[in-house]
Amino acid sequence: MQNPQHFDLIVVGAGIVGLAHAYTAASRGLKVCVVERDAACVGASIRNFGFITVTGQGAGDTWRRARRAREVWGDVAPKAGIAAVHHGLWLTAFRPKALAVLEEFMATPMAEGCALLDVGDAASRAPALQLQGAQGVLYSPHEMRVESRTAIGQLTRWLTEALGVTFRFSEAVLEVATPKVRTSRAVLHAERVAVCTNTDLNGLFAERLSPHELRLCQLQMLRVQPEPGFELPGSVMMDLSLVRYHGYSKLRTAGALRTQLEAEEGESLAHGIHLIVVQSADGSLVVGDSHHYGPVLEPFADQRVDELILQHLRHTLRLKQAHVTERWVGTYPSSASTDCLIDRPDEATRLVLVTSGTGASTAFGIAEDVFSAW
């Protein structure tokens, strides 16, 4: 009889990166256990936009993983009862230099399936966009949006019921010495262990993380209630995103745009603000975000940052009303050199951290890469 405390894979952490590894392993027939210190996932995986972003991700592995993760989301979401709230991305370029970045982007392989629309065409297809003074609009069909606050829980239940994944919540992992995993409640065993602990940089394998000079990134987000009947055509961005997302910011023309934005939007850039707007099923808008960095960050939102985000919101959408109903902060690990850290403490153990805030967009692709190389 098989030992109930023995698994093929133990995953430490029940955020989206951990769940992606659990799904990838379980779908290959492995016996999987996920151990999570909290009673439920309450970190960055539920404090984001639920925006599976492909277009604009950094060229190479990040964009490739995002493309694959979007395919997996498209397959898994309906099986898990997770609704796709909307699809597509609309990015408005208000400055000629922003349009130049989009034109250069359209000449890259990453623009496959996308379209650069003139203002008239965009206005007819997306009347919610405020296009006065706009130069053009990038449309991408690849994006998908889920409600992250509920999607993570739904995905967890489906992994349990459909794929037999065992979850142990409210249980901290104290030591990983594969095949042994010692927790606050038991000693478990597994042939392999995937450690996906997000912001816990000073716990498990801290000595291996230290050379990578990781820091924390904290963002501010809001939920905004628009007027009744307001409907977004999909997820929305604007000029500031073009110097934030590496798929745009690494292009030759992005330097001139950044110089202009530093002169015109210096305060927003100083707070790491770039506008993303998505819509929930109840009609409310999830709006953000900002980026502040450090070894530790105080959990207090800055009213001025919220004001700047709301200014960009009103400039980008034709809103009659924008009543803030919720405010929150989220935190994720950040690296200046890589979007994802995959470390190998030994042959049977993998340490996986998304270090770019792209967990929802890339985790399923990352997990497949981890297992393919394992």
FINUZA-536796 format. One record per atom (N, C-alpha, C, O): residue in one letter; x, y, z. Coordinates in steps of 0.2 Angstrom, whole numbers, plus 5000, padded with zeros to 4 digits. Atoms other than C-alpha are relative to their C-alpha. Layout:
AXYZ
...
END
This chain:
M500449945000
M500050005000
M500450065000
M500950075004
Q499649945001
Q500750174995
Q499950045006
Q499450055009
N500049954994
N501250295009
N499650064998
N499850094994
P500449945001
P499950435010
P500450065001
P500250124998
Q499649944999
Q501350555015
Q500650004995
Q501050054995
H499550005006
H502350514999
H499750024994
H499249994992
F500349975006
F502150604983
F500650004995
F501249994996
D499549995005
D502950614966
D500350075000
D500950084998
L499849935000
L503050804968
L499750035005
L499050035006
I500249954995
I502850924982
I500150074997
I500750084995
V499949935002
V502551104977
V499950045007
V499450035010
V500049964995
V502851234990
V499750074998
V500150104994
G500349945002
G501651384988
G499449994995
G499549954990
A500650015004
A499851394981
A499850064996
A499250074995
G500149955004
G500051544971
G499949984993
G500049924992
I500150025007
I499851544952
I500649964997
I500549914993
V499450045003
V501651484949
V500049935003
V500149885000
G500050064997
G501451344962
G499449954997
G499549904995
L500550035003
L499751294954
L500249984993
L500049924991
A499850025007
A500451294937
A500549945000
A500449894996
H499550065000
H501851164942
H499549945003
H499749895000
A500550054998
A500451064951
A499649974994
A499649914993
Y500450025006
Y499451064935
Y500449964995
Y500249914993
T499650045005
T500851014924
T500249935002
T500249894998
A499850074998
A501450874935
A499449955000
A499449894998
A500650055000
A499650804938
A499749984994
A499549924993
S500250025007
S499250814920
S500449954997
S500249924992
R499650065002
R500650694917
R500049945004
R500449895003
G500150064996
G500050574929
G500349995007
G500349945010
L499750014994
L501050614944
L499650025006
L499150055006
K500449994994
K500450614962
K500350065003
K500950075005
V499849934998
V500550794968
V499750035007
V499150015008
C500249974994
C500450884985
C500250075000
C500850094998
V499849934999
V500451074987
V499950025007
V499450015010
V500049984993
V500851145004
V500150085000
V500550114997
E500149935000
E500351325008
E500050025007
E499650005011
R500049974993
R500751425024
R499450035002
R499250035008
D500649964999
D499151525023
D499449964999
D499449904996
A500650045000
A497351465025
A499750004992
A499349964991
A500250005007
A497151515006
A500550054997
A500950085001
C499549965004
C498151604993
C499750075001
C499250094999
V500249934999
V498051794998
V500650044997
V500550104999
G499549965003
G499651854989
G499950034994
G499350054992
A500049965007
A500051934972
A499549964995
A499350004991
S500450045005
S499051794963
S499350025000
S498950014995
I500749985000
I497451864969
I499950085000
I499450115000
R500049924999
R497952054970
R500250034993
R500450094993
N499849985007
N498252074951
N499450014996
N498850024998
F500549985005
F497252114935
F499649944998
F499149944995
G500250065003
G496951934931
G500050004992
G499749974988
F500049985007
F497551994914
F500649954997
F501249964999
I499550045003
I498451854904
I500350044994
I500050044989
T499849955005
T499551974894
T500649964995
T501049934998
V499650025005
V500451914878
V500450054997
V501050064997
T499749955004
T500752064868
T500450055004
T500150085009
G499649954996
G502152174875
G500549965004
G500950005007
Q499550044996
Q503052034884
Q500750004997
Q500750014991
G499350005003
G504952034882
G500149954995
G499949894996
A499950045005
A505551954867
A500449945003
A500849955007
G499650064998
G506251774869
G499549965004
G499049955003
D500350044996
D505751664883
D499350025003
D498849995004
T500649984996
T504451774892
T499550014995
T498949984997
W500650005005
W503451804876
W499849934998
W499249924997
R500250075002
R503551624871
R499649965006
R499149935004
R500350034995
R503051564888
R499350035001
R498850005003
A500749975000
A501551694888
A499649974995
A499049964996
R500450035005
R500951624872
R499849935002
R499249925001
R500250064997
R500951454879
R499650005006
R499149965006
A500449994994
A500251504895
A499350024998
A498849995001
R500749985002
R498751584886
R499749944997
R499149944998
E500350065002
E498451424877
E499749955006
E499249935005
V500250054995
V498451324893
V499450035004
V498950005006
W500649974997
W497251454901
W499449994996
W498849984999
G500650015004
G496051444887
G499849935000
G499249924999
D500250074999
D496051254889
D499749985007
D499249955008
V500250024993
V495951244908
V499450045003
V499050025007
A500549964997
A494851394912
A499349975000
A498949975005
P500750025000
P493151324906
P500049935004
P499449925006
K500150064996
K493551154914
K500050015007
K499649985011
A500049984993
A493851234930
A499450055002
A499450075008
G500649964998
G492251344929
G500350075000
G499950115003
I499749935000
I493351504927
I499850044994
I499950024988
A500349965006
A492451634916
A500650044997
A501050075001
A499649955004
A493451734903
A499650065000
A499150074996
V500449944999
V492851904908
V500050044993
V499450074991
H499949975006
H493451984892
H500649984996
H501149955000
H499450015004
H494751964878
H500350064997
H499950114996
G499749955004
G495952074869
G500350055003
G500250065009
L499749944997
L497052224872
L499950064995
L500050054989
W500049945004
W496852404866
W500550055003
W500450075009
L499549964997
L498352514868
L500050074996
L500250064990
T500049945004
T498152694863
T500650045001
T500950055006
A499449955001
A499652804857
A499850075000
A499450094995
F500249935001
F499352984861
F500550044997
F500450104995
R499549965002
R501053044856
R500349974993
R500349914992
P499750025006
P501853034839
P500649955001
P500749904997
K499550044998
K503352954847
K499849935002
K500149885002
A500350064998
A502252824855
A499849964994
A499849904993
L500250035006
L501552784838
L500649974996
L500549924993
A499450025003
A503252764831
A500249935003
A500549895000
V499950074997
V503552624844
V499649954998
V499849894997
L500550055002
L501952534839
L500249984993
L500149924991
E499950025007
E502452544821
E500649965000
E500749914996
E499450045000
E504152474825
E499849935003
E500049885000
F500250074998
F503352334835
F499649964995
F499749904995
M500450035005
M502152294821
M500549964995
M500249924991
A499650035005
A503652244811
A500449945003
A500849915000
T499750054996
T504252114824
T499549944999
T498949944998
P500450065000
P503651934824
P499549995006
P499049965005
M500450004994
M502851964841
M499350044998
M498850035002
A500749965002
A501452074832
A499649954996
A499049984993
E500450045004
E500751924823
E499350005003
E499249995009
G500750004998
G498851934824
G499850075002
G499250085003
C500249934997
C498852114830
C499950054994
C500150034988
A500249955005
A498252274821
A500250065003
A500050085008
L500049934998
L498752454821
L499550044997
L499550054991
L500649975003
L497152544819
L500150085000
L500450115004
D500049935000
D496952724814
D499450025005
D499049985007
V500549984995
V495852834826
V499349994998
V498949975002
G500750015002
G494252824816
G499849935001
G499249925003
D500250074999
D494252634815
D500049985007
D499549955009
A500050024993
A494752624833
A499350035004
A499049995008
A500649974997
A493252744838
A499449964999
A499049955003
S500650035002
S492052644829
S499949935003
S499449905005
R499950074997
R492652474836
R500050005008
R499849955011
A499950004993
A492952534854
A499850075002
A500250115004
P500249934999
P491852684858
P500250025007
P500150085009
A499949984993
A492352674877
A500750045000
A500850075005
L499349975000
L494152744872
L499950074999
L499550094995
Q500049935002
Q494452924873
Q500650024996
Q501250014997
L499550005005
L495352964857
L500250074998
L500550084993
Q499849935002
Q495453154856
Q500850015001
Q501150005006
G499349995001
G497253194851
G500449935000
G501049934999
A499750065001
A497653004849
A500350004993
A500150034988
Q499750015007
Q498852954835
Q499849934997
Q499949924991
G500150065003
G498352774833
G499949955006
G500049975012
V500150054995
V497852614843
V500249934998
V500049914993
L499850075001
L498652444844
L499449955003
L499249965009
Y500550054998
Y497352304845
Y500449935000
Y500749914995
S499750075000
S497952124850
S499449965002
S499049975007
P500550054999
P496751974850
P500249955005
P499849915008
H499750054996
H497851874861
H499850005008
H499849945011
E500149994992
E497451934879
E499349975002
E498949964998
M500650034996
M496251854891
M500050025007
M500550035010
R500149984993
R495551914907
R499649965004
R499049945002
V500450044995
V494951814922
V500050045007
V500450095008
E500049964994
E494451874939
E500449965005
E500249915008
S499550034996
S495951834949
S499849985007
S500049935010
R500250014993
R495151844966
R499649935001
R499749905006
T500450065000
T494051694962
T500349954996
T500249894998
A499750055005
A495051614948
A500549955004
A500549895002
I499550044996
I496451554960
I499649945004
I499849885004
G500450054996
G495151464972
G499749954995
G499749894997
Q500350045005
Q494251394957
Q500549954997
Q500349894996
L499550045002
L495851324950
L500249955005
L500349895003
T499850054995
T496351244966
T499549955001
T499749895002
R500550064999
R494651154968
R500049964994
R499949894995
W500050045006
W494751094950
W500649955001
W500549894999
L499450055000
L496551024953
L499949955005
L500149895004
T500250054994
T495850934969
T499549954997
T499749894997
E500550045002
E494350864961
E500149964994
E499949904993
A499950035007
A494850824943
A500749974999
A500749924996
L499450025001
L496650794945
L500349965006
L500949945006
G499850044994
G496850724962
G500650035004
G500950005008
V499549974996
V498050854969
V499850015007
V499350035009
T500150004992
T498250854988
T500250075002
T500750105000
F499849934997
F498251034996
F500049995008
F499649975011
R499949994992
R498851065014
R500150075001
R500750105001
F500049934998
F498451235019
F500150015007
F500149975011
S499849994993
S498951325035
S500649965002
S500649945008
E499450044998
E500551235035
E500650024997
E500750024991
A499449975002
A502251315034
A500549944998
A500649895002
V499450045002
V503751225025
V500650025004
V500850085002
L499549974996
L505151235037
L500749984997
L501250014998
E499450025003
E506451135028
E499949954994
E499449914994
V500050045006
V506751055010
V500649975000
V501150004998
A499350045001
A508050915009
A499749944996
A499749884999
T500350055004
T507250814995
T500449945000
T501049944999
P500850015001
P506550684996
P499650025007
P499050005007
K500349994994
K506150745014
K499850085000
K500250124998
V500349934999
V505050905017
V499750005006
V499249975008
R500249994993
R504850955035
R499550065000
R499750114999
T500549944999
T503251065038
T499950015008
T500249975012
S500249994993
S502551135054
S499549955003
S499449955009
R500550054997
R501350985055
R500249934998
R499949885001
A499950075002
A502150835047
A500750004996
A501050054995
V499450015004
V503650765038
V499849964993
V499549904994
L500250035007
L503250725019
L500649984996
L501150004998
H499450025004
H504250645006
H499750004993
H499249994991
A500150005007
A504350664987
A500649994996
A501150004998
E499450015004
E505450614973
E500250074997
E500850084996
R499849935003
R505450804967
R499650055004
R499150045007
V500349954997
V505050964975
V500150074996
V500750084994
A500049935003
A504651134967
A499850055005
A499350055008
V500149954995
V504851284978
V499850074997
V500250094993
C500349945004
C503751434972
C499750045006
C499150055006
T500149974994
T503751544987
T499950084999
T499950125004
N500149935002
N503551714978
N500450055005
N501050065003
T499649954996
T504051854991
T500449985006
T500750025009
D499750034994
D504751745004
D500849994998
D501049944997
L499350005002
L506551795000
L500549985005
L501149975004
N499650014995
N507251765017
N499949935004
N500149925009
G500250074997
G506551585021
G500449954996
G501049954996
L499750065003
L506851425011
L500550034994
L500450074990
F499449995006
F508551435000
F500150075000
F500350104995
A499849935000
A508851615006
A500750014997
A500950064994
E499349995002
E510751585003
E500149994993
E500650014990
R500050015007
R510351534985
R499750064996
R499950084991
L500449945003
L509251684982
L500550065000
L500550114996
S499749944999
S510451814989
S500550024995
S500550084993
P499649985005
P511751814975
P499650044994
P499950074990
H500449975005
H510351864963
H499750075001
H499450104997
E500249934998
E510052034972
E499350014998
E499150064995
L500749995000
L508152014972
L499850055005
L500150065010
R500349954996
R507152154979
R499249994999
R499049964995
L500750005001
L505252174982
L499850064996
L500050114996
C500349955004
C504152274971
C499250005002
C498949955003
Q500649994997
Q502552344978
Q499650054995
Q499850104993
L500549965005
L501052414967
L499450025004
L499249985008
Q500749984997
Q499452504971
Q499549994994
Q499650004988
M500550015004
M497852464963
M499350025003
M499350035009
L500649974998
L496052524963
L499449964997
L499549944991
R500650025004
R494252464959
R499650065000
R499550095005
V500449945002
V493252594951
V499349984997
V499349944993
Q500750015002
Q491352604948
Q499950054995
Q499850114996
P500249955005
P490952684931
P499350015000
P498949985004
E500749995000
E489252744926
E499749944997
E500049904994
P500350065002
P487952604923
P500050004992
P499950054988
G499950015008
G488152534905
G500650014997
G500749994991
F499349995003
F489952574903
F500349934998
F500349895003
E499750065002
E490852434894
E500650014996
E500750044991
L499350005004
L492652414889
L500049944995
L499649894995
P500050055005
P493052324873
P500549945002
P500549894998
G499550054998
G494452224882
G500550045005
G500350095007
S499649964996
S495952274892
S500350064997
S500450064991
V499849945003
V496652444890
V500750035003
V500850025009
M499449974998
M498352524891
M500150074996
M499750094992
M499849945003
M499252684885
M500750025000
M501149975001
D499349985002
D500852774881
D500549975005
D501149955004
L499650014995
L501652744898
L500249925000
L500849905002
S499950075001
S501552554895
S500649984995
S500949934996
L499550025006
L502752564880
L500750015003
L501249995000
V499449994997
V504152614892
V500149955006
V500649955009
R500050054995
R503752474904
R500049934998
R500449895001
Y499950075002
Y503452314895
Y500549994995
Y500650034990
H499450005004
H505052254887
H499949984993
H500350004989
G500150025007
G504252194871
G499950074996
G500050074990
Y500049935003
Y504052384867
Y500650045002
Y501050074998
S499549964997
S505352464879
S500749994997
S501150034997
K499350025003
K506852374871
K500050024993
K500650014990
L499949985007
L506452434853
L500450065000
L500450105004
R499549945002
R507552564845
R499650075002
R499950115004
T500449935000
T506152704845
T499850015007
T499550075008
A500349994993
A505652684864
A500550055003
A500250085008
G499649964997
G507152784869
G499850085000
G499750115005
A500349935001
A506452944862
A499450015003
A499250075006
L500649994996
L504752914869
L500150015008
L499850055011
R499850004993
R505552884886
R500250075002
R500050105007
T499749934999
T506453054885
T499450055000
T499450095005
Q500649955000
Q504753144881
Q499649995006
Q499450045009
L500450014994
L503853054895
L500350025006
L500050055011
E499649974994
E505253104907
E499850075001
E499850105007
A500149935000
A504953284903
A499250015001
A499150065005
E500849985000
E502953274902
E499749965006
E499249985009
E500350044995
E502553134915
E500549975005
E500549925007
G499550024996
G504053134926
G499849975007
G500149925009
E500350024994
E503053114942
E499749934999
E499849885004
S500350065001
S502152964935
S500549944999
S500549895002
L499450055001
L503752874929
L500449995007
L500649945008
A499650004994
A504552914946
A499649955005
A500049915009
H500450054996
H503152804954
H499949944996
H499549894999
G500150065003
G503252674941
G499349994997
G499149934996
I500750015002
I501552704935
I499949994992
I500250024988
H500250005006
H500852644919
H499349975000
H499149925004
L500750014999
L498952624916
L499849934997
L500049924991
I500450065003
I498052454914
I499350015003
I499250025009
V500750004998
V496152444915
V499749944997
V499849924991
V500450065002
V495152284915
V499350015003
V499250055008
Q500749994998
Q493252264918
Q499849935003
Q500049885000
S500350064997
S492452134930
S499349994997
S499050034994
A500650025002
A490852044927
A499450055002
A498950064999
D500549954997
D489852174938
D500150074997
D499750115000
G499949945003
G490452314927
G500550055003
G500750105000
S499549964997
S491752384939
S500749994996
S500849944993
L499450005003
L493452424933
L500649995005
L500650025010
V499450014996
V495152364940
V500550044997
V500750034991
V499649955003
V496352504938
V500750005004
V500749995010
G499350004997
G498252514941
G500550024995
G500350044989
D499750014993
D499652514944
D500650045000
D500850084996
S499449974999
S501252584951
S500549955002
S500449895004
H499550044998
H502952514956
H500550035004
H500850085002
H499549984995
H504052544971
H500449945002
H500149895004
Y499650064999
Y505552444975
Y500450015007
Y500550075009
G499649994994
G506552404991
G500149935003
G499749885001
P499950064996
P507152265003
P499449985004
P499249925005
V500650004996
V505552295013
V499650064998
V499950114998
L500449945002
L504052405009
L499450005005
L499149955006
E500649994995
E502752485021
E499449994996
E499350014990
P500650025003
P501052425017
P499450065000
P498950045001
F500549955000
F500252595015
F500050034993
F500550054990
A500149975007
A499552664999
A500150085001
A499950115005
D499949925000
D500052844994
D499450034996
D499350014990
Q500549965004
Q498552954989
Q500250034994
Q499850034989
R499849975006
R499553044977
R500149964994
R499949974988
V499950065005
V499952884967
V499349994997
V499249984991
D500750025003
D498052844966
D499850064996
D499550054991
E500249945004
E497753024960
E500350004993
E499950014988
L499750005006
L498953004946
L499749944995
L499649954990
I500350065003
I498252834941
I499350024997
I499250014991
L500749985002
L496552904940
L500050064995
L499650064991
Q499949955005
Q497153054930
Q500149974993
Q499849984988
H499950045006
H497752934917
H499449964997
H499349954992
L500650035001
L496152834918
L499550054996
L499250034991
R500549965003
R495052984914
R500350034993
R499950054989
H499749985006
H496253034900
H499949954994
H499949974988
T500050065004
T496152864892
T499349974998
T499249954993
L500750025001
L494252824894
L499550055000
L499650105003
R500649955000
R492652914890
R499649985006
R499049965005
L500450014994
L492052904908
L499650065002
L499950125002
K500449954996
K490653004916
K500150005007
K500050055011
Q500050014993
Q490952934933
Q500649955001
Q500749904997
A499450044998
A492452854941
A500050005008
A500550035011
H500050004992
H492052814960
H500449945002
H500249885001
V499650054997
V493352724969
V499749965006
V499449995010
T500350044995
T492652574979
T500549965004
T500349945010
E499550034996
E494252484984
E500750024998
E500850044993
R499349985001
R496052514986
R500449945003
R500349925008
W499650054997
W497452384989
W500750004997
W500950044992
V499350015002
V499352344987
V500149934999
V499849895002
G499850075001
G500152194980
G500850005000
G501150054999
T499350015000
T501952134981
T500349944997
T500049894997
Y499750065003
Y503052024971
Y500850014999
Y501050075000
P499350005001
P504951984969
P500250034994
P499950024988
S499749975006
S505952084956
S500749994999
S501149995004
S499350005002
S507552064947
S500150054994
S499750064990
A499849965005
A508452184936
A500349964994
A500450004989
S499750045006
S509152044925
S499649954997
S499849924992
T500450065003
T507851914922
T499350015002
T499150035007
D500750004999
D505951894921
D499849945005
D499349945008
C500150064997
C506051724929
C500649975003
C501149964999
L499450044997
L507251634941
L499849935001
L499449915005
I500150084999
I507351444940
I500749985002
I501249984999
D499350024997
D508751384952
D499949925001
D499449905002
R500050074999
R509251204954
R500549985006
R501149975006
P499650014994
P509851174972
P500349935000
P500849915002
D499750075001
D510050984968
D499649974994
D499150004991
E500350035006
E509450864954
E499249995001
E498949994997
A500750024999
A507750834963
A499650065002
A499050065004
T500349944998
T507351014968
T500150064995
T500650074993
R500049935004
R506851174959
R499750055004
R499250055007
L500349944997
L506651344965
L499850054994
L500250074990
V500349975005
V505551444954
V499650075002
V499250065006
L500349934998
L505151634956
L499950044994
L500450054990
V500149965005
V504351744943
V500250075003
V499950105008
T499749944997
T505351914946
T499850064995
T500250104995
S500249955004
S504352024934
S499350025000
S499050064996
G500749994999
G502552024940
G499649974994
G499050004993
T500350035006
T502051914925
T499849935001
T499749894997
G500250074998
G501551764935
G499449974996
G499449924993
A500650025003
A499751754928
A500149994993
A499849944990
S499950015007
S500351774911
S500549954997
S500549934991
T499550055003
T501851654910
T500149945004
T500449895002
A499850064996
A501751524924
A499949944997
A500349894998
F500150075003
F500951384914
F500649984995
F500849934995
G499450015005
G502351404901
G500649995004
G501049955002
I499450014996
I503651414914
I500049935003
I500649905003
A500150074997
A503051254923
A500249954994
A500549904996
E499950055005
E503151164906
E500850004998
E501049954997
D499350005001
D504951224903
D500449965006
D500949935005
V499750034994
V505451164921
V500049934999
V500549895000
F500150075001
F504750994918
F500449974994
F500649914994
S499750035006
S505450974901
S500750005001
S501149954998
A499350004999
A507151014907
A500249965006
A500849955008
W499950044994
W506950904923
W500249934999
W500349895003
END
